[in-house]
Amino acid sequence: MGFKTELNWVLKLNDFSGTLEPDKTYDFRKREARVYPIGMPVFLASKDWEILAAVMITESTVKGGETSGKFRVMRICRPEEKEVLTRMYRELYG
């Protein structure tokens, strides 16, 4: 018997719809068990791997086959940063 889990250094949200604001905290929910670094910067990506911001995950809980938590926006990417980072991540993960 085993336990499937993912180690993630990017928070990819398939269903995020809203406006990001610096220093604001948001909730997230993902299917399956995932492990995120707590208190360290990671990138926030949309479902098509567009990098939107640098965020810090402040809470993460795995329960009932889902992962939920909170992240705080540290810095929203400028358009030129978004373009370069998105291209890189799509090449690596897309």
C-alpha positions as CSV (number, residue, x, y, z in Angstrom):
1,M,0.0,0.0,0.0
2,G,1.3,3.5,-0.8
3,F,0.5,7.1,-0.6
4,K,0.8,9.3,-3.6
5,T,1.9,12.9,-3.1
6,E,3.5,15.7,-5.1
7,L,6.2,18.1,-4.0
8,N,5.4,21.5,-5.6
9,W,7.5,24.6,-5.9
10,V,4.9,26.3,-8.1
11,L,1.3,26.9,-7.0
12,K,-0.7,26.3,-10.2
13,L,-4.4,27.3,-9.8
14,N,-6.7,26.0,-12.5
15,D,-9.7,27.9,-11.2
16,F,-8.4,31.2,-9.9
17,S,-10.6,34.1,-11.1
18,G,-10.0,37.4,-9.5
19,T,-7.6,40.3,-9.1
20,L,-4.4,39.8,-7.2
21,E,-3.4,42.4,-4.7
22,P,0.0,42.7,-3.0
23,D,0.1,41.6,0.7
24,K,-3.4,40.1,0.4
25,T,-4.0,36.5,1.5
26,Y,-6.0,34.1,-0.6
27,D,-7.3,30.5,-0.1
28,F,-6.5,27.7,-2.4
29,R,-7.7,24.1,-2.9
30,K,-6.1,21.3,-5.0
31,R,-7.1,17.8,-5.7
32,E,-4.8,15.1,-4.3
33,A,-2.1,15.3,-1.7
34,R,0.6,18.0,-2.3
35,V,3.5,19.3,-0.3
36,Y,4.4,23.0,-0.6
37,P,7.2,24.9,1.1
38,I,5.8,27.0,3.9
39,G,7.2,30.5,4.4
40,M,9.3,30.5,1.2
41,P,8.6,32.3,-2.1
42,V,7.1,30.3,-4.9
43,F,5.5,31.3,-8.2
44,L,1.8,31.4,-8.7
45,A,0.7,30.1,-12.1
46,S,-2.6,30.0,-14.0
47,K,-3.9,26.7,-15.5
48,D,-2.0,27.4,-18.8
49,W,1.3,28.1,-16.9
50,E,1.1,31.9,-17.1
51,I,3.2,33.1,-14.1
52,L,1.3,35.7,-12.3
53,A,3.1,36.5,-9.1
54,A,5.5,35.5,-6.4
55,V,3.6,34.2,-3.4
56,M,4.3,32.8,0.0
57,I,2.3,29.8,1.2
58,T,1.4,30.3,4.8
59,E,-0.8,27.3,5.5
60,S,-1.2,23.9,3.9
61,T,-3.4,21.0,5.0
62,V,-3.9,17.6,3.4
63,K,-7.2,15.9,4.2
64,G,-9.6,13.7,2.4
65,G,-7.6,13.5,-0.7
66,E,-7.3,17.2,-1.1
67,T,-4.8,19.9,-0.3
68,S,-6.0,23.3,1.0
69,G,-4.3,26.3,2.3
70,K,-3.5,30.0,2.2
71,F,-1.0,32.1,0.2
72,R,0.0,35.7,0.5
73,V,0.9,37.7,-2.6
74,M,4.5,39.1,-2.2
75,R,4.9,40.6,-5.6
76,I,2.9,40.7,-8.8
77,C,4.9,40.2,-12.0
78,R,5.4,43.0,-14.4
79,P,4.4,42.2,-18.0
80,E,8.0,41.7,-19.2
81,E,8.7,39.4,-16.2
82,K,5.5,37.5,-16.8
83,E,6.5,36.9,-20.4
84,V,10.0,35.5,-19.7
85,L,8.9,33.4,-16.7
86,T,5.8,32.1,-18.5
87,R,7.9,31.0,-21.5
88,M,10.4,29.3,-19.3
89,Y,7.8,27.4,-17.2
90,R,5.8,26.3,-20.3
91,E,9.0,24.9,-21.8
92,L,9.8,23.0,-18.5
93,Y,6.3,21.9,-17.4
94,G,3.9,22.4,-20.3
